Amino acid sequence: MTVDSVDPDDVDAADILGSAIERREDPALVTGDAEYTDDIQLPNTAHMAILRSQYAHADIEDVDTSEAEEMEGVLGVYTHDDLAREDTPGELPFLVPTAWLLPSLNAVDHPILADGRVRYQGEAIAAVVAEERYLAHDALDGIDVDYERRDAVTTPGDALASGAAELHGDADRNVAFDWEIGDESKTDDAFESAANTVEIDLENQLLIPNAMEPRAAVADYSPGTDELDVFMTTQNPHVHRLLMSGVIGHPEHKLRIKAPEVGGGFGSKIHHYADEALVAWASKHLERPVKWTATRSETYLTDAQGRGHETHAELAVSDDGDIEGLRVDTKANLGAYLSTFAPAVPTYLYGTLLSGQYDIPAIHCSVDGAFTNVPPVDAYRGAGRPEASFLVERLMRLGAKELGMDPVEFRRRNFVEPDQFPYETQVAVVYDSGDYEKPMETALDMVDYDSFRERQEQAREEGRYLGIGFSCYIEACGLAPSELAGQLGAQAGLWESSVVRFHPSGTVTAFCGTSGHGQGHGTTYAQIVANELGIPYDDVEVVEGDTDEIPHGMGTYGSRSAAVGGSSLVKSAEKVVDKAKEIAAHQLEADPEDVEFEDGKFRVSGAPDRNIGIQTIAQEAYLGHDTPEGMEPGLEATSFYDPDNFVFPFGTHVAIVEVDPDSGEIEFEQYVAVDDVGNQINPKIVEGQIHGGVAQGIGQALYEGAEYDDNGSLVTGSMQDYAVPKAEHIPEMETDSTVTPSPHNPLGVKGVGEAGTIAAPQAVVNAVADALEPFGVEGVEMPMTAERVWEAANAQATADGSGNASNSGDAGEPRDGRDAAADSGGEN
C-alpha cells in the first residue's frame, strides 16, 4: 500500500493529525538552498586538519612538529602536551567522557589528543590550524611521529582471550564490563528439563556509518564576551554543550551549540568526539573562527561504528512447540575507548529485547564488553535492538526446524496474546500494547504464503531455489522515565522540553529540544501543534537544534522524537489553551467552566454565537488591555515531559528471494513490511522512514561490514571497499500497517525511525537459509556476499571432495532428503 501525499491547504486543522501532507523541509533540501555545517563561511575563518595514527596500536616515542610550525600560513600545531601547556587556570581533563555507567564498568581515560599511545588506526595525534584548508592538510606531512608498534586485536573474542595484547593498564584482560540480565537458575532448569534444544553461533558485524554530510564543526569565539558559538553536525545539541563544556573548560551558559542541516546521522552524530572539542578549543586559543570538515576517509576511520557482537545462544522448546527458555552469551566490541552511550547499547538496549514478540518464561543473558583496536563502538540505527531481534528471529527459524513445524505456526503459538498486555518480560521491561498476530496475518496475505510454498516446491523440482524469511520484530523507543534511566546508569535525564509561543498576530513558533536531521520534524511537529490549537498548519513554525533558542533538550535518537518530543509539544499546547480559555471567558463574560474549545474557537456552552478564536485571543494577550485581573501578558507555555515508560513498536517483515547456488547471487522477488507504530502523525513520513530503515537493514544483510587485517588496519576504508547499497540494490517494498496506540503518551505513538533496520536483516538471512535448506545450509554470515553464499551452498560438495559448482556435476546439487524437507513446509 503506497501512501499518497496531500496538500496541507486542503486539510482542516481538525484533520491535520494523521494526514499524509508533504514535507515542508524538502524544497530547500532538493534545490540546494539548505545550509549544512560545511556551508557556513564566517569572516576570518581558519581551518583545522588532524594528524591521525597510521597504526591501530602503538606507543608514541616522539612527535616532531617543528617543520609544520615553520610553514607559511600555519597558525598553530597542537599535541597533547600543547593542550596541557595552553590550559586555562585550573585542572581540565581534556578527556572524552562517557555518559552511561554500569556497576562493573572500567571507565578508561580517552584523551582528545593521544597521550603517549594510540589504540586504533585514525586516533588523533596532532592538530594543525592554518589560514587555508589545503594548507592545513599539507602541513600534516610536516609532522614526524616516531612509533613503537604493538600487537592489535580487533574482535571481542580475540580481545578477551588469554594472552591477548592489552589496550589499557586499568582494564585487565581488555574487559570493559561484564553484565547480565534475567534469572540464570530458572533458565538453567528450563534447559535441563526441555525435550528439545537448538543452538546457534552468530556474528553481528561492525558497520560503518555513512551520513550524507561527514562530521563537521565551525567554532567562533568572542573574547570580549567570552561567548563561544559552535555550529556542528549533532543529533543532540544540549548534550554536546554539556559534555564539551566539561572537556574544554568553557562555561556552559556561554557555549552555544547549533545544528544546521546535519545531512543524516543514523546514531553516529549522537556521540561526543574529540575532533569537535579540538575545533572549539582552537577557536578560543586563537580568538578567531576555526572550521573543520572530515574527509570521507576520516569518517571511515573515526566515526563510532555499530553492532560488533559475537554470540552463542540456545533455545529450549517443548515437543508441542512451546518455548521454555532462552540462554544468551554475547561478547560485545566496544572499540578502543568508551563512547558516549556505548555501555548501554549491548546491555540495556539489547538484553531487554530478547523476549521478542514471544511469551518466554525463562531468559538469561550475559554480556562481556571488550576493548579492541577499532574505533569506539556506539549507537547505530537501532542500537542494540537490531542485534536482539536478529538473534531471536534466527532462533525462531531453528526452533521450527527442530520440531518440523511451519515457521509461521511456531511463531504464532508463542506470541504474547493481546489480553496479556501490559506484558512483563523476563528481561525487565513491560510491553505497553500489541496484537502481534495482526501484522503477521496481513503480511501472509500480501505474499500469499500457501501459494508460495507450492511455488517453492515446484521451483526446486526445476532446479531453482526460492526462500521466504520472516522477521517478527519488536523495538523499544523513547527510553523513560528519567528515574529509571538514572537507575540503569544514564548520566542524563531522558525527558523532553518544548515551548509553544503565540505571536501577537496569531501565528505560532514551536520550540522543541529534539534535533531533527531528516526525520521531518518540521512537518510532523507543526501538524501536532496545529491540531492542538486548531489553527492553520502554515501558521506554525518549528525551531530545533539551537541551545540558545531552546530551554534544554535531550536530542534525537532511539526513535524518541514523536513519543517524547511530540508529547511535550502537546503538553505545552494544552497549557496555552488553558490560559487562552481564561482570557476568552473574560472576553465573553462567562465562567471558564462554561467555555468550550473546539476547532480553534472558544464557545460558551449553549450559546454558539458567543465565540472567539484563539488567534484573536493571542492578540488580546499581548495587548494586555482586557485580560483577567492579575494575569501576566503574553501567550506561551513550557513543558518538560517525562514519559511513564518506553513504547514498543512491532511488526512483521517478509522477504522472498531466489538464490543461485552456482553463482551465489541473491535476487529479491518480494519484500513486505507490515508495521505497528501506534497512531501515525503523518503516514507518508512513516512510510518513508520504513523504506530508509529497510534499506539500511538490507545493507547489513547483503553488503556492509567493516573489515580489519591482523594489524588492525581498516581494509574497507572507502566506498571502493565498503559496499553501501545503491538504489538498484534495494527491492521495491510493499508496506502496510496496523494501529495499536500506546497508552504511555498523549499521542498514542510508538516510534518508527529504526523499525526497518531492526526488522530487515533477519528477514533476508532467513529467506536465504530457507532457499538453501536443500543444501543443508543453516545460515550465511552477514554480509551475505555472493562468495559466502556460494561457499555455503557448495560446502557439502567440497566436503565430499566433488569439486565446485562450475567444475562438477555433483557440486551445488541438493543433499539427499530435500523432498522430505520441502514436504514439511520448509522453515525460516
PEWO-V36737 format. One record per residue. N is the residue number from 1. SS is DSSP state (~ for helix, > for strand, _ for the rest). Layout:
# PEWO-V36737
n;ss
N;SS
N;SS
This chain:
# PEWO-V36737
n;ss
1;_
2;_
3;_
4;_
5;_
6;>
7;_
8;~
9;~
10;~
11;_
12;_
13;~
14;~
15;~
16;_
17;_
18;_
19;_
20;_
21;>
22;_
23;_
24;_
25;_
26;~
27;~
28;~
29;~
30;~
31;~
32;_
33;_
34;_
35;_
36;>
37;~
38;~
39;~
40;_
41;_
42;_
43;_
44;_
45;_
46;>
47;>
48;>
49;>
50;>
51;>
52;>
53;_
54;_
55;_
56;_
57;_
58;>
59;>
60;>
61;>
62;>
63;>
64;>
65;_
66;~
67;~
68;~
69;~
70;_
71;_
72;_
73;_
74;>
75;>
76;>
77;>
78;>
79;_
80;~
81;~
82;~
83;~
84;~
85;~
86;_
87;_
88;_
89;_
90;_
91;_
92;_
93;_
94;_
95;>
96;_
97;_
98;_
99;_
100;>
101;_
102;_
103;_
104;_
105;_
106;_
107;_
108;_
109;_
110;_
111;>
112;_
113;_
114;_
115;_
116;_
117;>
118;>
119;_
120;_
121;_
122;_
123;_
124;>
125;>
126;>
127;>
128;>
129;>
130;>
131;_
132;_
133;~
134;~
135;~
136;~
137;~
138;~
139;~
140;~
141;_
142;_
143;_
144;>
145;>
146;>
147;>
148;>
149;>
150;_
151;_
152;_
153;_
154;_
155;_
156;~
157;~
158;~
159;~
160;~
161;_
162;_
163;_
164;_
165;_
166;_
167;_
168;_
169;_
170;_
171;_
172;~
173;~
174;~
175;>
176;>
177;>
178;>
179;>
180;>
181;>
182;>
183;_
184;~
185;~
186;~
187;~
188;~
189;~
190;~
191;~
192;~
193;~
194;_
195;_
196;>
197;>
198;>
199;>
200;>
201;>
202;>
203;>
204;>
205;_
206;_
207;>
208;_
209;_
210;_
211;_
212;_
213;_
214;_
215;_
216;>
217;>
218;>
219;>
220;>
221;>
222;>
223;_
224;_
225;_
226;_
227;>
228;>
229;>
230;>
231;>
232;>
233;_
234;_
235;_
236;_
237;~
238;~
239;~
240;~
241;~
242;~
243;~
244;~
245;~
246;~
247;~
248;~
249;_
250;_
251;_
252;~
253;~
254;~
255;>
256;>
257;>
258;>
259;_
260;_
261;>
262;_
263;_
264;_
265;_
266;_
267;_
268;_
269;_
270;_
271;_
272;_
273;_
274;~
275;~
276;~
277;~
278;~
279;~
280;~
281;~
282;~
283;~
284;~
285;~
286;~
287;_
288;_
289;_
290;>
291;>
292;>
293;>
294;_
295;_
296;~
297;~
298;~
299;~
300;~
301;~
302;~
303;_
304;_
305;>
306;>
307;_
308;_
309;>
310;>
311;>
312;>
313;>
314;>
315;>
316;>
317;>
318;_
319;_
320;_
321;_
322;_
323;>
324;>
325;>
326;>
327;>
328;>
329;>
330;>
331;>
332;>
333;>
334;>
335;>
336;_
337;_
338;_
339;_
340;_
341;_
342;~
343;~
344;~
345;~
346;_
347;_
348;_
349;_
350;_
351;~
352;~
353;~
354;_
355;_
356;_
357;_
358;>
359;_
360;_
361;_
362;_
363;>
364;>
365;>
366;>
367;>
368;>
369;>
370;>
371;>
372;_
373;_
374;_
375;_
376;_
377;>
378;_
379;_
380;_
381;_
382;_
383;_
384;_
385;~
386;~
387;~
388;~
389;~
390;~
391;~
392;~
393;~
394;~
395;~
396;~
397;~
398;~
399;~
400;~
401;~
402;~
403;~
404;_
405;_
406;_
407;~
408;~
409;~
410;~
411;~
412;~
413;~
414;~
415;>
416;_
417;_
418;~
419;~
420;~
421;_
422;_
423;>
424;>
425;_
426;_
427;_
428;_
429;_
430;>
431;>
432;_
433;_
434;_
435;_
436;~
437;~
438;~
439;~
440;~
441;~
442;~
443;~
444;~
445;~
446;~
447;~
448;_
449;~
450;~
451;~
452;~
453;~
454;~
455;~
456;~
457;~
458;~
459;~
460;~
461;~
462;_
463;_
464;_
465;>
466;>
467;>
468;>
469;>
470;>
471;>
472;>
473;>
474;>
475;_
476;_
477;>
478;_
479;_
480;_
481;_
482;~
483;~
484;~
485;~
486;~
487;~
488;~
489;_
490;>
491;_
492;_
493;_
494;_
495;_
496;>
497;>
498;>
499;>
500;>
501;>
502;>
503;_
504;_
505;_
506;_
507;_
508;>
509;>
510;>
511;>
512;>
513;_
514;_
515;_
516;_
517;_
518;_
519;_
520;_
521;~
522;~
523;~
524;~
525;~
526;~
527;~
528;~
529;~
530;~
531;~
532;~
533;~
534;_
535;_
536;_
537;~
538;~
539;~
540;>
541;>
542;>
543;>
544;_
545;_
546;>
547;_
548;_
549;_
550;_
551;_
552;_
553;_
554;_
555;_
556;_
557;_
558;_
559;_
560;_
561;~
562;~
563;~
564;~
565;~
566;~
567;~
568;~
569;~
570;~
571;~
572;~
573;~
574;~
575;~
576;~
577;~
578;~
579;~
580;~
581;~
582;~
583;~
584;~
585;~
586;~
587;~
588;~
589;_
590;_
591;_
592;~
593;~
594;~
595;>
596;>
597;>
598;>
599;_
600;_
601;>
602;>
603;>
604;>
605;_
606;_
607;>
608;>
609;>
610;>
611;>
612;>
613;>
614;~
615;~
616;~
617;~
618;~
619;~
620;~
621;~
622;~
623;~
624;_
625;_
626;_
627;_
628;_
629;_
630;_
631;_
632;_
633;_
634;_
635;_
636;>
637;>
638;>
639;>
640;>
641;>
642;_
643;_
644;_
645;_
646;_
647;>
648;_
649;_
650;>
651;>
652;>
653;>
654;>
655;>
656;>
657;>
658;>
659;>
660;_
661;_
662;_
663;_
664;_
665;_
666;>
667;>
668;>
669;>
670;>
671;>
672;>
673;>
674;>
675;>
676;>
677;_
678;>
679;_
680;_
681;_
682;_
683;~
684;~
685;~
686;~
687;~
688;~
689;~
690;~
691;~
692;~
693;~
694;~
695;~
696;~
697;~
698;~
699;~
700;~
701;~
702;~
703;_
704;_
705;_
706;_
707;_
708;>
709;_
710;_
711;_
712;_
713;_
714;>
715;_
716;_
717;_
718;_
719;_
720;_
721;_
722;_
723;_
724;_
725;_
726;_
727;~
728;~
729;~
730;_
731;_
732;_
733;>
734;>
735;>
736;>
737;>
738;_
739;_
740;_
741;_
742;_
743;_
744;_
745;_
746;_
747;_
748;_
749;>
750;_
751;_
752;_
753;_
754;_
755;~
756;~
757;~
758;~
759;~
760;~
761;~
762;~
763;~
764;~
765;~
766;~
767;~
768;~
769;~
770;~
771;~
772;_
773;~
774;~
775;~
776;_
777;_
778;_
779;_
780;_
781;_
782;_
783;_
784;_
785;_
786;~
787;~
788;~
789;~
790;~
791;~
792;~
793;~
794;_
795;~
796;~
797;~
798;~
799;~
800;_
801;_
802;_
803;_
804;_
805;_
806;_
807;_
808;_
809;_
810;_
811;_
812;_
813;_
814;_
815;_
816;_
817;_
818;~
819;~
820;~
821;~
822;~
823;~
824;_
825;_
826;_
827;_
828;_
